[in-house]
Amino acid sequence: MRDSVPDIGNHLSIGVGTLQETAISAKGFGPHNLAILRHMAMNAMQKEGSKVSLRGKIKLAGWNDAFLAKLLAQILKCDCPA
Protein backbone atom coordinates (compact mmCIF):
# COMPACT_ATOMS: atom_id res chain seq x y z
CA MET A 1 0.00 0.00 0.00
CA ARG A 2 2.71 2.49 0.93
CA ASP A 3 4.69 1.71 -2.22
CA SER A 4 1.83 3.12 -4.30
CA VAL A 5 1.95 6.53 -2.57
CA PRO A 6 3.88 8.87 -4.90
CA ASP A 7 5.09 11.32 -2.27
CA ILE A 8 5.94 10.71 1.36
CA GLY A 9 4.62 14.01 2.64
CA ASN A 10 1.25 14.12 4.37
CA HIS A 11 0.11 10.68 3.18
CA LEU A 12 2.69 8.81 5.21
CA SER A 13 1.96 10.75 8.40
CA ILE A 14 -1.76 10.00 8.10
CA GLY A 15 -1.11 6.29 7.57
CA VAL A 16 1.36 5.97 10.43
CA GLY A 17 -0.46 8.27 12.84
CA THR A 18 -3.93 6.74 12.56
CA LEU A 19 -3.28 3.21 11.27
CA GLN A 20 -5.83 3.69 8.49
CA GLU A 21 -4.73 0.45 6.80
CA THR A 22 -6.45 -1.48 9.61
CA ALA A 23 -9.83 0.30 9.26
CA ILE A 24 -12.76 -2.09 8.89
CA SER A 25 -15.25 0.14 7.07
CA ALA A 26 -14.68 -0.75 3.43
CA LYS A 27 -18.22 -0.73 2.03
CA GLY A 28 -20.23 2.04 0.45
CA PHE A 29 -19.26 5.56 1.39
CA GLY A 30 -17.50 4.49 4.61
CA PRO A 31 -13.92 4.96 3.40
CA HIS A 32 -14.70 8.37 1.91
CA ASN A 33 -16.51 9.55 5.04
CA LEU A 34 -13.70 8.38 7.32
CA ALA A 35 -11.10 10.05 5.09
CA ILE A 36 -12.95 13.35 5.48
CA LEU A 37 -13.12 12.94 9.27
CA ARG A 38 -9.40 12.04 9.41
CA HIS A 39 -8.56 15.11 7.36
CA MET A 40 -10.62 17.33 9.67
CA ALA A 41 -8.91 15.82 12.73
CA MET A 42 -5.45 16.27 11.20
CA ASN A 43 -6.19 19.92 10.42
CA ALA A 44 -7.44 20.55 13.96
CA MET A 45 -4.36 18.92 15.48
CA GLN A 46 -2.00 20.87 13.23
CA LYS A 47 -3.73 24.17 14.09
CA GLU A 48 -3.72 23.37 17.82
CA GLY A 49 -0.55 25.31 18.58
CA SER A 50 1.34 23.22 21.12
CA LYS A 51 4.68 21.73 20.14
CA VAL A 52 3.57 18.16 20.83
CA SER A 53 4.01 15.69 17.95
CA LEU A 54 1.00 14.52 15.93
CA ARG A 55 1.22 11.09 17.53
CA GLY A 56 1.37 12.73 20.95
CA LYS A 57 -1.72 14.81 20.19
CA ILE A 58 -3.63 11.71 19.08
CA LYS A 59 -2.73 9.99 22.35
CA LEU A 60 -3.49 13.10 24.40
CA ALA A 61 -6.94 13.40 22.79
CA GLY A 62 -7.62 9.80 23.83
CA TRP A 63 -6.44 10.35 27.40
CA ASN A 64 -7.60 13.89 28.16
CA ASP A 65 -11.26 14.82 27.68
CA ALA A 66 -10.51 18.55 27.96
CA PHE A 67 -7.99 18.36 25.09
CA LEU A 68 -10.44 16.33 22.99
CA ALA A 69 -13.17 18.91 23.66
CA LYS A 70 -10.77 21.67 22.59
CA LEU A 71 -10.08 19.87 19.29
CA LEU A 72 -13.77 19.17 18.67
CA ALA A 73 -14.66 22.81 19.36
CA GLN A 74 -12.04 23.82 16.82
CA ILE A 75 -13.58 21.45 14.22
CA LEU A 76 -17.14 22.61 14.92
CA LYS A 77 -16.13 26.26 14.60
CA CYS A 78 -16.49 26.20 10.81
CA ASP A 79 -16.24 29.22 8.50
CA CYS A 80 -17.83 27.19 5.71
CA PRO A 81 -20.48 28.71 3.44
CA ALA A 82 -23.96 27.44 4.23
C-alpha positions as a Markdown table, in Angstrom:
| # | Residue | x | y | z |
|---|---|---|---|---|
| 1 | Met | 0.0 | 0.0 | 0.0 |
| 2 | Arg | 2.7 | 2.5 | 0.9 |
| 3 | Asp | 4.7 | 1.7 | -2.2 |
| 4 | Ser | 1.8 | 3.1 | -4.3 |
| 5 | Val | 1.9 | 6.5 | -2.6 |
| 6 | Pro | 3.9 | 8.9 | -4.9 |
| 7 | Asp | 5.1 | 11.3 | -2.3 |
| 8 | Ile | 5.9 | 10.7 | 1.4 |
| 9 | Gly | 4.6 | 14.0 | 2.6 |
| 10 | Asn | 1.3 | 14.1 | 4.4 |
| 11 | His | 0.1 | 10.7 | 3.2 |
| 12 | Leu | 2.7 | 8.8 | 5.2 |
| 13 | Ser | 2.0 | 10.7 | 8.4 |
| 14 | Ile | -1.8 | 10.0 | 8.1 |
| 15 | Gly | -1.1 | 6.3 | 7.6 |
| 16 | Val | 1.4 | 6.0 | 10.4 |
| 17 | Gly | -0.5 | 8.3 | 12.8 |
| 18 | Thr | -3.9 | 6.7 | 12.6 |
| 19 | Leu | -3.3 | 3.2 | 11.3 |
| 20 | Gln | -5.8 | 3.7 | 8.5 |
| 21 | Glu | -4.7 | 0.5 | 6.8 |
| 22 | Thr | -6.5 | -1.5 | 9.6 |
| 23 | Ala | -9.8 | 0.3 | 9.3 |
| 24 | Ile | -12.8 | -2.1 | 8.9 |
| 25 | Ser | -15.3 | 0.1 | 7.1 |
| 26 | Ala | -14.7 | -0.8 | 3.4 |
| 27 | Lys | -18.2 | -0.7 | 2.0 |
| 28 | Gly | -20.2 | 2.0 | 0.4 |
| 29 | Phe | -19.3 | 5.6 | 1.4 |
| 30 | Gly | -17.5 | 4.5 | 4.6 |
| 31 | Pro | -13.9 | 5.0 | 3.4 |
| 32 | His | -14.7 | 8.4 | 1.9 |
| 33 | Asn | -16.5 | 9.6 | 5.0 |
| 34 | Leu | -13.7 | 8.4 | 7.3 |
| 35 | Ala | -11.1 | 10.1 | 5.1 |
| 36 | Ile | -13.0 | 13.4 | 5.5 |
| 37 | Leu | -13.1 | 12.9 | 9.3 |
| 38 | Arg | -9.4 | 12.0 | 9.4 |
| 39 | His | -8.6 | 15.1 | 7.4 |
| 40 | Met | -10.6 | 17.3 | 9.7 |
| 41 | Ala | -8.9 | 15.8 | 12.7 |
| 42 | Met | -5.5 | 16.3 | 11.2 |
| 43 | Asn | -6.2 | 19.9 | 10.4 |
| 44 | Ala | -7.4 | 20.5 | 14.0 |
| 45 | Met | -4.4 | 18.9 | 15.5 |
| 46 | Gln | -2.0 | 20.9 | 13.2 |
| 47 | Lys | -3.7 | 24.2 | 14.1 |
| 48 | Glu | -3.7 | 23.4 | 17.8 |
| 49 | Gly | -0.6 | 25.3 | 18.6 |
| 50 | Ser | 1.3 | 23.2 | 21.1 |
| 51 | Lys | 4.7 | 21.7 | 20.1 |
| 52 | Val | 3.6 | 18.2 | 20.8 |
| 53 | Ser | 4.0 | 15.7 | 17.9 |
| 54 | Leu | 1.0 | 14.5 | 15.9 |
| 55 | Arg | 1.2 | 11.1 | 17.5 |
| 56 | Gly | 1.4 | 12.7 | 21.0 |
| 57 | Lys | -1.7 | 14.8 | 20.2 |
| 58 | Ile | -3.6 | 11.7 | 19.1 |
| 59 | Lys | -2.7 | 10.0 | 22.4 |
| 60 | Leu | -3.5 | 13.1 | 24.4 |
| 61 | Ala | -6.9 | 13.4 | 22.8 |
| 62 | Gly | -7.6 | 9.8 | 23.8 |
| 63 | Trp | -6.4 | 10.4 | 27.4 |
| 64 | Asn | -7.6 | 13.9 | 28.2 |
| 65 | Asp | -11.3 | 14.8 | 27.7 |
| 66 | Ala | -10.5 | 18.5 | 28.0 |
| 67 | Phe | -8.0 | 18.4 | 25.1 |
| 68 | Leu | -10.4 | 16.3 | 23.0 |
| 69 | Ala | -13.2 | 18.9 | 23.7 |
| 70 | Lys | -10.8 | 21.7 | 22.6 |
| 71 | Leu | -10.1 | 19.9 | 19.3 |
| 72 | Leu | -13.8 | 19.2 | 18.7 |
| 73 | Ala | -14.7 | 22.8 | 19.4 |
| 74 | Gln | -12.0 | 23.8 | 16.8 |
| 75 | Ile | -13.6 | 21.4 | 14.2 |
| 76 | Leu | -17.1 | 22.6 | 14.9 |
| 77 | Lys | -16.1 | 26.3 | 14.6 |
| 78 | Cys | -16.5 | 26.2 | 10.8 |
| 79 | Asp | -16.2 | 29.2 | 8.5 |
| 80 | Cys | -17.8 | 27.2 | 5.7 |
| 81 | Pro | -20.5 | 28.7 | 3.4 |
| 82 | Ala | -24.0 | 27.4 | 4.2 |
